[in-house]
């Protein structure tokens, strides 16, 4: 119904923003991190989900489509209403929540205020196959090796900038993809010394 809401931020609460829309002030429930993102900002664009209930209307807003989609996916779990779904999304970004479900890590879910062990188990069972799209793909061994070399080059001891280190590592990974970490660091130092 409402894909997104965009307008000037009139007021910021702990977990809400009031956005001006055509002469109306609309209060939207948002995660605390989203309030922090838009604090001091002139306008906000929030991807929304409208919940109609017997006792009122609730409008929930999220900084990204992924957060909103995660919220909607959580609403599909029996006995998980908007407030519990919101708490989970507010506590854990989609990639972290998805990774916890994929690993079967109940402690991450039941550590969220208001989420008990049984609710965490229900979320795990209902969403285990549905959240793969948000799980971060594991880095390849080649990517891990490149990151180790970049961290070494940007350490306080060597002091290269991230951009310099990444350019050198990208070039060396093309030239010698099978080289060891130590060899890549040696070659990168030689390359960077030439400037």
Order of alpha helices (4+ residues) and beta strands (2+ residues): beta-beta-beta-alpha-beta-beta-alpha-alpha-alpha-alpha-alpha-alpha-alpha-alpha
